[in-house]
Amino acid sequence: MNMQIETKEPQTENLLAKHERERTKCLVYTRVMGYHRPVESFNIGKKGEHKQRTHFKE
C-alpha cells in the first residue's frame, strides 16, 4: 500500500493558528451510489475507504 503523508510547512501552521477563531467547519460531500452524502456521516470503514482514494488533477 502506497500512502503519502502530508506535512504542513511552518508558515502554513502559523497562518492557521493566527486565524483559528475565524475558521468554520467545512462539510465534505462525496458521491455515493448516485447521490451526495457528507463524509462525516460515514461509518468507520467507509471513512477509511474515503481516505485511501486517489485524488487527481485533470
C-alpha positions in Angstrom: 0.0 0.0 0.0 1.5 3.3 -1.1 0.3 6.1 1.2 1.6 9.7 1.1 1.8 11.7 4.3 1.1 15.3 4.0 3.3 17.7 6.0 2.4 21.3 6.7 5.0 24.0 6.3 5.7 26.1 9.4 4.4 29.1 7.5 1.0 27.4 7.0 0.8 26.2 10.6 1.4 29.8 11.8 -1.3 31.1 9.5 -3.8 28.5 10.7 -3.0 29.3 14.3 -3.3 33.0 13.8 -6.8 32.7 12.3 -8.1 29.8 14.4 -11.1 31.8 15.8 -12.3 32.8 12.3 -12.3 29.2 10.9 -15.6 27.4 10.4 -16.3 23.7 10.0 -16.3 22.5 6.4 -18.6 19.7 5.3 -17.1 17.4 2.6 -19.6 15.7 0.4 -18.9 12.8 -1.9 -21.0 10.9 -4.4 -22.2 7.5 -3.1 -24.5 5.2 -5.1 -25.8 8.1 -7.3 -26.3 10.8 -4.7 -24.2 13.1 -2.5 -23.6 12.4 1.2 -21.5 14.2 3.8 -18.3 12.2 4.6 -18.8 12.8 8.4 -21.9 10.6 8.3 -20.0 7.6 7.1 -19.2 4.6 9.3 -15.6 3.9 10.3 -14.9 1.5 7.4 -16.3 3.9 4.8 -14.3 6.8 6.2 -11.2 4.7 5.8 -12.0 3.9 2.2 -12.6 7.6 1.5 -9.1 8.5 2.9 -7.5 5.9 0.7 -9.0 7.3 -2.5 -6.6 8.8 -5.0 -7.3 12.4 -6.0 -6.0 13.7 -9.3 -5.9 16.9 -11.3 -7.0 16.8 -14.9 
